[in-house]
Amino acid sequence: MPVVFRSMAGVEGDTLDQVRGVLNALANRGDTFFNPTSTLSIRVGLERRNRTIAPSDPLHLLHAIGDVQRLPGGYWLPVPTSLVPIGDLAVVLSGAPTSHVERHFGLPVHSRGFSRVLSRLPDSTPGLGMRSLQAWSGAPFNTGDWTRTFVKEATYSRQIPNNDFECFNHWSRKASTRWIATEQRGTIPDGVVLTRTRTPVGSLFALTRFDEGQPVSLAEFSNERRISTRLALGLRALHDNPARFRLSLASDDECVVIVTRYLPPEETMVLHALGRVRDVTQHSLAVSLDRALVDPAVQVLSALGLKQDE
C-alpha cells in the first residue's frame, strides 16, 4: 500500500473536506485564476477554524485521488470540478468542499472511500470536464499488452554487474514466496524474468534473460514501484498464472473485494478512492464497496491481469 494511503488509514472524510474547504477559500480570492497556496497557509487556516490538522498527508492524498494539484515548493491549487462517469454514478474530481459540490449539482454526494460519488449522473453538464476511469487512474488499458511492449523495448546488456540477485517467480501456480534466491535458479525457465538486487539504499530492479538456468543479458529500469509491481503482475498474467481476487457480499448494498496488497499505485488509488479499507494483512487487502461500484473495481483489476475466483 502506498505510503500516502497507509498514513491516512482511519482518516474521516470530514478531515479531507476541511482541507479542501480551506485551500479552496485561500486560493479563490476573487482573481481570474486560483492563487497557489502554501501548506503553511493551509495549516494556519485550519487552526483559525479550530482544527488542529497537519495538512501535509491529507493534501498528498487529495492529490493522489485528483482533487488538488501539487506545485513546486510546497504550494497547492484546487482542481476545477470534473466527473468520472461510472455506470449511473459519477466520481467527483474537485477541490471544492462537498457542500459546494452538492449545491452545484443539486444531488447528494456519498462515498465509502476518499473520493466523492454523485448518486447519479447530472441531467446536464455544459462546460463540465469528463474523464474516463482509465484516464483518472492513469493505468494502462491492458497491463498484459503493456508488459509485452516493455519487455520487447527494453535495452538488454550482456554485462551483468552483479550475479547475486533474486528472481520473481511468475510461472508457479503455488509458491511459498514469489522471490527466488540465487541458489534456487535451477528452477527458472528460459526467457525474461523480473529480478531485484537488494542494496543498503533500496532494491535495483531489472529484466533478465535466462537460458538453461543462467542469466545471459539484463535490462535495468527505474526503481519505481509502479513499474516493478506492474511487471510482476503482467508477467504472471502472460504466463497464464494470474494473481487472483474474490468478492464477498457483506449486505444488500455492500460488497467486499479481497485482493493482493501488492498492487501498482494507480489501481491502489482507485480502490482507496471508491471504497473503505476493512482489513490489511501481510499479503491481502480487503476493501468495502457500494454494490454499484463493484463493476468498475472489477474492470480495473481485470485490466491489471488479475482473475476473479468463482
C-alpha positions in Angstrom: 0.0 0.0 0.0 1.5 3.4 -1.0 2.7 5.4 2.0 0.2 8.2 1.4 -2.8 5.7 1.8 -1.2 3.8 4.7 -0.6 7.0 6.6 -4.2 8.1 6.2 -5.8 4.9 7.4 -8.8 5.7 9.5 -9.0 9.3 8.4 -12.6 10.6 8.3 -13.9 12.3 5.1 -14.6 15.4 7.2 -10.8 15.9 7.6 -10.3 15.9 3.9 -13.2 18.2 3.4 -11.9 20.7 5.9 -8.6 20.8 4.0 -10.5 21.1 0.7 -12.5 24.0 2.1 -9.5 25.9 3.5 -7.5 25.5 0.3 -10.5 26.5 -1.9 -11.1 29.6 0.2 -7.4 30.7 0.3 -6.9 30.1 -3.4 -10.1 31.7 -4.6 -9.6 35.4 -3.7 -11.7 36.9 -6.4 -9.0 36.8 -9.1 -9.5 35.3 -12.6 -7.4 32.3 -11.6 -6.8 30.4 -8.4 -3.8 31.6 -6.3 -1.2 28.9 -5.3 -1.4 28.3 -1.6 1.3 27.0 0.7 1.0 24.1 3.1 1.8 26.6 6.0 -1.0 28.9 4.9 -3.4 25.9 4.9 -2.3 24.9 8.4 -2.9 28.4 9.7 -6.3 28.5 8.0 -7.3 25.2 9.7 -6.1 26.5 13.1 -8.3 29.6 12.7 -11.2 27.2 12.3 -10.1 25.4 15.5 -8.9 22.4 13.5 -5.5 21.1 14.6 -4.8 19.1 11.5 -1.4 18.6 10.0 -2.4 19.2 6.3 0.6 17.6 4.5 -0.7 14.0 4.4 -4.3 15.0 3.5 -3.0 17.2 0.7 -0.9 14.4 -0.7 -3.9 12.1 -0.6 -6.2 14.7 -2.2 -3.5 15.0 -4.9 -3.4 11.2 -5.4 -7.2 11.0 -6.0 -7.2 14.0 -8.3 -8.9 16.7 -6.1 -5.9 19.1 -5.8 -2.8 20.0 -7.9 0.7 19.9 -6.3 3.1 22.7 -7.3 6.8 23.0 -6.5 7.9 24.5 -3.2 5.0 23.1 -1.1 2.2 25.0 -2.9 -1.2 23.7 -3.9 -4.2 24.5 -6.1 -7.7 23.2 -6.0 -8.7 21.3 -9.2 -11.7 22.6 -11.2 -14.7 20.3 -11.0 -14.9 17.4 -13.4 -16.6 14.0 -13.4 -15.7 10.4 -14.0 -18.8 8.6 -15.1 -19.2 5.1 -13.7 -22.4 3.5 -14.9 -25.3 5.6 -13.5 -22.9 7.2 -10.9 -20.1 9.7 -11.2 -16.9 10.3 -9.2 -16.4 13.9 -8.5 -12.9 15.3 -9.0 -12.9 18.8 -7.4 -11.0 20.9 -5.0 -14.3 22.4 -3.8 -15.7 21.2 -0.4 -18.6 18.8 -0.5 -21.3 21.4 0.4 -20.3 23.4 -2.7 -20.4 20.2 -4.9 -23.9 19.2 -3.7 -25.2 22.7 -4.1 -23.7 23.0 -7.6 -25.2 19.7 -8.9 -28.3 19.6 -6.7 -27.5 16.0 -5.9 -26.4 14.2 -2.7 -22.8 13.0 -2.5 -21.7 9.8 -0.8 -18.7 7.6 -0.6 -17.2 4.8 1.4 -13.7 5.9 0.2 -11.7 9.1 -0.1 -13.3 10.3 -3.3 -16.9 11.6 -3.5 -19.5 10.0 -5.7 -22.7 11.6 -7.0 -25.8 9.5 -6.5 -26.5 9.7 -10.3 -25.1 11.5 -13.3 -26.4 15.1 -13.6 -29.0 15.7 -16.2 -26.9 18.4 -17.8 -23.2 19.1 -17.6 -22.4 22.0 -20.0 -18.8 23.0 -19.9 -18.0 20.4 -17.3 -14.9 18.2 -17.9 -15.4 14.5 -18.2 -12.7 11.9 -17.7 -12.7 8.1 -18.3 -12.0 5.7 -15.5 -8.7 4.8 -17.2 -7.7 8.5 -17.6 -8.4 9.1 -13.9 -6.4 6.2 -12.7 -3.5 6.6 -15.1 -3.2 2.9 -15.5 -2.5 1.2 -18.9 -5.6 0.0 -20.7 -4.3 -3.6 -20.5 -1.3 -4.5 -18.3 -0.6 -7.6 -20.4 -0.1 -5.6 -23.5 1.9 -3.0 -21.6 4.2 -5.8 -20.3 4.8 -7.3 -23.7 5.8 -3.8 -25.0 8.0 -3.1 -22.0 9.9 -6.4 -22.3 10.3 -6.0 -26.1 11.5 -2.4 -26.0 13.9 -2.8 -23.0 17.6 -2.4 -23.8 19.5 -5.5 -22.7 23.2 -5.7 -22.0 25.2 -8.9 -21.8 27.2 -7.3 -19.0 25.7 -8.5 -15.7 27.5 -6.4 -13.0 26.1 -8.4 -10.0 25.1 -12.0 -10.2 23.7 -12.0 -6.7 20.1 -11.1 -7.3 16.6 -12.6 -6.7 14.2 -13.6 -9.3 10.4 -13.1 -9.3 8.6 -16.4 -9.8 5.9 -15.6 -12.3 5.4 -19.2 -13.5 4.5 -21.3 -10.5 0.8 -21.6 -9.6 1.7 -22.3 -5.9 4.7 -20.7 -4.3 5.5 -20.1 -0.6 7.4 -17.0 -1.8 7.5 -15.3 -5.2 11.1 -14.1 -4.8 13.7 -16.8 -5.5 17.1 -16.6 -4.0 20.3 -17.1 -6.1 20.8 -20.7 -5.1 17.4 -21.7 -6.5 18.0 -20.6 -10.0 17.9 -24.1 -11.4 14.1 -23.9 -11.5 13.9 -20.8 -13.6 12.6 -21.3 -17.2 14.1 -19.8 -20.2 13.0 -16.3 -21.1 12.7 -13.0 -19.4 12.3 -12.8 -15.6 11.9 -9.8 -13.2 14.9 -9.6 -10.9 16.0 -7.4 -8.0 19.3 -6.8 -6.2 19.0 -5.7 -2.6 21.3 -2.8 -1.6 21.6 -0.8 1.6 19.8 2.1 -0.1 17.0 0.0 -1.7 16.4 -2.6 -4.4 17.6 -2.3 -8.0 15.1 -3.9 -10.4 15.8 -5.3 -13.9 14.5 -7.6 -16.6 16.9 -10.5 -17.0 17.0 -13.1 -19.8 17.7 -16.7 -18.7 19.0 -19.6 -20.8 19.3 -23.0 -19.2 19.2 -21.6 -15.7 21.8 -18.9 -16.4 21.4 -15.2 -16.8 22.6 -14.1 -20.3 21.5 -10.4 -20.5 20.0 -7.7 -18.3 18.0 -4.5 -18.7 17.9 -2.3 -15.7 14.9 0.1 -15.2 13.7 2.7 -12.8 13.1 1.5 -9.2 9.6 3.0 -9.2 7.1 0.6 -7.5 4.6 1.4 -10.3 6.8 -0.3 -12.8 8.2 -3.3 -10.9 4.8 -4.3 -9.4 3.0 -3.9 -12.7 5.7 -6.0 -14.4 5.3 -8.7 -11.8 1.6 -9.0 -12.2 1.8 -8.6 -16.0 4.3 -11.5 -16.3 2.1 -13.7 -14.2 -0.9 -12.9 -16.4 1.0 -13.5 -19.7 2.1 -16.9 -18.4 -1.4 -18.0 -17.5 -0.7 -17.7 -13.8 -2.6 -14.6 -12.8 -3.0 -13.2 -9.3 -6.5 -13.7 -8.0 -9.1 -11.6 -6.3 -12.5 -12.5 -4.9 -15.8 -10.8 -4.0 -17.7 -11.3 -0.8 -21.3 -10.0 -0.3 -21.5 -8.2 3.0 -25.1 -6.9 2.7 -27.7 -5.9 0.2 -25.8 -2.7 -0.7 -22.2 -3.6 0.2 -19.6 -5.9 -1.3 -16.0 -6.6 -0.2 -13.2 -7.2 -2.7 -10.2 -9.2 -1.3 -7.1 -8.7 -3.4 -3.3 -8.9 -3.1 -2.0 -5.8 -1.4 0.9 -5.7 -3.9 -0.8 -3.6 -6.4 0.6 -0.7 -8.5 -0.2 2.8 -7.2 -2.8 3.5 -9.9 -5.0 0.6 -9.0 -4.4 1.1 -5.3 -5.6 4.7 -5.7 -8.9 3.6 -7.3 -9.7 1.1 -4.6 -9.0 3.6 -1.8 -10.9 6.3 -3.6 -14.0 4.2 -4.1 -14.0 2.0 -1.0 -13.3 1.8 2.7 -10.4 -0.5 3.8 -11.8 -3.2 6.1 -8.6 -5.2 6.7 -5.0 -5.3 5.6 -2.9 -8.5 6.2 0.7 -9.3 5.2 -0.4 -10.3 1.7 -4.0 -9.1 1.2 -6.2 -6.0 1.2 -10.0 -6.1 1.8 -12.0 -3.1 0.6 -15.7 -2.4 1.2 -17.5 -1.0 -1.9 -21.1 0.1 -2.6 -22.6 -2.6 -4.9 -22.9 0.0 -7.7 -19.1 0.4 -7.7 -18.2 -3.2 -7.8 -18.2 -3.5 -11.6 -15.7 -0.6 -12.2 -13.4 -2.1 -9.5 -13.6 -5.5 -11.2 -12.9 -3.7 -14.5 -9.7 -2.1 -13.1 -8.4 -5.3 -11.5 -9.2 -7.3 -14.7 -7.3 -4.8 -16.9 -4.3 -5.3 -14.5 -4.4 -9.0 -15.4 -6.0 -10.4 -12.2 -8.7 -13.1 -12.4 -11.7 -13.4 -10.2 -12.3 -16.5 -8.1 -15.6 -18.1 -8.9 
